[in-house]
């Protein structure tokens, strides 16, 4: 496995969860393409979280209206990157939870909302 290369070029050691899922046959896949979708590393999760909260704070902590939040959640729930396995539901692309959808300064990492 030392010659293994992560699909997006990252060091395989940094994506232990991904490789563990690949070996166990439980890696998340896009239903449309059956291509393995690597989840963010712990470092990427930390950067994503910090960036989102910093933008939210700089913007004065705006919160979206209830109907906008529901619209965002409907999109997330139907998305091929949305994961319901593990401790909590989250985006397999950026790692966010449903709380990010409330932030008025946040956006979907693949521009779905």
C-alpha positions as CSV (number, residue, x, y, z in Angstrom):
1,X,0.0,0.0,0.0
2,X,3.0,2.3,0.1
3,X,2.6,2.9,-3.6
4,X,-1.0,3.8,-3.2
5,X,-2.0,7.3,-4.3
6,X,-5.1,9.0,-3.1
7,X,-7.5,9.8,-6.0
8,X,-7.0,13.6,-5.6
9,X,-3.3,13.4,-5.1
10,X,-3.2,13.7,-1.3
11,X,-0.9,11.6,0.9
12,X,-2.8,8.3,1.6
13,X,-1.7,8.5,5.3
14,X,-3.6,11.8,5.6
15,X,-6.8,10.0,4.4
16,X,-6.8,7.0,6.7
17,X,-10.6,6.9,7.0
18,X,-10.9,6.9,3.2
19,X,-8.4,4.0,2.7
20,X,-10.0,2.1,5.6
21,X,-13.4,2.4,3.9
22,X,-11.9,1.3,0.5
23,X,-10.3,-1.8,2.1
24,X,-13.5,-2.7,3.9
25,X,-15.7,-2.1,0.8
26,X,-17.6,0.7,2.6
27,X,-16.2,3.8,0.8
28,X,-18.8,6.4,0.0
29,X,-19.6,6.4,-3.7
30,X,-21.5,8.8,-6.0
31,X,-24.6,6.8,-7.0
32,X,-24.5,8.5,-10.4
33,X,-21.0,7.3,-11.3
34,X,-19.9,4.7,-8.6
35,X,-16.7,6.7,-8.2
36,X,-15.2,6.7,-4.8
37,X,-15.6,10.1,-3.1
38,X,-12.9,10.8,-0.5
39,X,-14.0,12.7,2.5
40,X,-12.1,15.8,3.9
41,X,-9.2,15.1,6.1
42,X,-9.2,16.3,9.8
43,X,-7.0,19.2,8.8
44,X,-9.3,20.1,5.9
45,X,-12.3,19.9,8.3
46,X,-10.6,22.3,10.7
47,X,-9.8,24.8,7.9
48,X,-13.3,24.6,6.5
49,X,-14.9,25.1,9.9
50,X,-12.6,28.0,10.8
51,X,-13.1,29.7,7.5
52,X,-16.9,29.4,7.7
53,X,-17.1,30.7,11.3
54,X,-14.7,33.5,10.6
55,X,-16.8,34.7,7.6
56,X,-19.9,34.4,9.7
57,X,-18.4,36.4,12.5
58,X,-17.0,39.1,10.1
59,X,-20.5,39.4,8.6
60,X,-22.1,40.0,12.0
61,X,-23.5,36.4,12.5
62,X,-26.4,36.7,10.0
63,X,-28.9,33.8,10.0
64,X,-31.0,32.8,7.0
65,X,-34.8,32.8,7.1
66,X,-36.5,29.5,8.0
67,X,-37.7,29.0,4.4
68,X,-34.2,29.5,3.1
69,X,-32.8,27.0,5.7
70,X,-35.4,24.4,4.7
71,X,-34.6,24.9,1.0
72,X,-30.9,24.4,1.7
73,X,-31.6,21.3,3.7
74,X,-33.8,19.8,1.0
75,X,-30.9,20.3,-1.5
76,X,-28.3,18.8,1.0
77,X,-30.5,15.8,1.8
78,X,-30.8,14.9,-1.9
79,X,-27.1,15.5,-2.7
80,X,-24.8,12.7,-3.6
81,X,-22.2,14.0,-1.1
82,X,-24.6,14.0,1.9
83,X,-23.7,11.3,4.4
84,X,-25.9,9.9,7.1
85,X,-23.5,7.3,8.4
86,X,-21.3,8.0,11.4
87,X,-22.0,10.1,14.4
88,X,-24.0,12.8,12.6
89,X,-25.2,13.6,9.1
90,X,-22.7,15.7,7.2
91,X,-21.4,16.8,3.8
92,X,-18.9,14.4,2.4
93,X,-17.4,17.3,0.4
94,X,-16.7,19.9,3.1
95,X,-17.6,18.1,6.3
96,X,-20.3,20.6,7.4
97,X,-23.3,19.6,9.4
98,X,-26.8,21.0,9.1
99,X,-25.8,24.0,11.2
100,X,-23.9,25.6,8.4
101,X,-27.1,25.9,6.4
102,X,-28.3,28.5,9.0
103,X,-25.3,30.8,8.4
104,X,-26.1,33.7,6.2
105,X,-22.6,33.9,4.9
106,X,-22.1,30.2,4.1
107,X,-22.5,28.5,0.7
108,X,-22.4,25.0,-0.6
109,X,-18.9,23.9,-1.6
110,X,-20.2,22.8,-5.0
111,X,-22.5,25.7,-5.5
112,X,-25.8,24.0,-5.1
113,X,-27.1,26.8,-2.8
